[in-house]
Amino acid sequence: MEFKNKKVSVLMTVFNAEEYLEESIQSVLSQTHKDFELIIVDDFSNDSSKRIIKNFVDERIKFFSLSKKIGRTKALNFGLEKCNSKFIAIQDAD
């Protein structure tokens, strides 16, 4: 199977990651492989993470903001349910 023509879901969970978040998102968006979706799950951050995410305008980004903190593992599981590809990559927010 040739990978270069396959859609990929990139899953990123975020909790108070403002220091490196913009760079991390930009890293994903700058990849040469263009057929992907970036699923971002904010685990109830109380810093400027949500604002940073919302500043990105890209149709490949799907942003979910949780209404209470559930922890990284549950946030990852939540995000996995939102992925639309059989190929999933995990990208840390930092």
C-alpha positions in Angstrom: 0.0 0.0 0.0 1.4 3.4 -0.9 1.0 5.9 1.9 1.4 9.2 0.0 -2.1 9.2 -1.3 -3.9 8.3 2.0 -5.7 10.7 4.3 -4.2 11.0 7.8 -5.9 12.2 11.0 -3.5 14.1 13.3 -4.7 14.2 16.8 -3.5 16.9 19.3 -4.6 17.2 22.9 -4.0 20.5 24.6 -3.9 21.7 28.2 -2.3 25.1 29.0 0.2 24.7 26.1 0.4 28.4 25.0 4.2 28.5 25.0 4.7 26.0 22.1 1.2 25.6 20.7 1.4 27.9 17.7 4.7 26.3 16.6 3.3 22.9 17.1 0.1 23.6 15.0 2.2 25.3 12.3 4.5 22.3 12.1 1.5 20.1 11.2 0.1 22.5 8.7 3.5 22.9 7.0 3.9 19.2 6.2 4.4 18.2 2.6 1.6 15.6 2.9 -1.5 17.7 2.5 -4.3 15.2 2.8 -4.9 15.3 6.5 -7.2 16.6 9.2 -5.9 18.1 12.4 -8.2 17.2 15.3 -7.4 19.5 18.3 -9.0 18.7 21.7 -8.6 21.4 24.3 -8.9 19.8 27.8 -10.3 22.9 29.5 -7.2 25.1 29.3 -7.2 28.3 31.4 -4.4 30.0 29.5 -4.5 31.5 26.0 -4.4 28.1 24.2 -8.0 28.4 22.9 -7.3 31.9 21.4 -4.2 30.6 19.7 -6.0 27.7 18.2 -8.9 29.9 17.0 -6.4 32.3 15.3 -5.6 29.5 12.7 -7.9 29.6 9.7 -7.6 26.3 7.9 -10.4 24.0 6.9 -8.3 20.9 7.9 -8.4 21.9 11.6 -11.3 20.6 13.7 -11.3 22.1 17.1 -13.1 20.7 20.2 -13.1 22.6 23.5 -14.1 20.4 26.5 -16.3 22.0 29.1 -14.4 20.4 32.0 -10.9 18.8 32.5 -11.0 15.1 31.8 -7.2 14.3 31.5 -5.0 13.5 28.6 -6.0 9.8 28.2 -9.8 10.6 28.1 -9.2 13.6 25.9 -7.2 11.4 23.4 -10.1 8.9 23.4 -12.6 11.7 22.8 -10.4 12.9 19.9 -10.0 9.4 18.4 -13.8 9.2 18.1 -13.6 12.4 16.0 -10.9 11.1 13.6 -12.1 10.3 10.0 -9.1 8.3 8.8 -7.7 4.8 9.5 -4.3 6.4 9.7 -3.9 8.4 13.0 -0.8 10.3 14.2 -0.5 11.8 17.6 1.1 15.3 17.9 1.9 16.8 21.2 1.0 20.4 21.8 4.5 21.2 23.0 
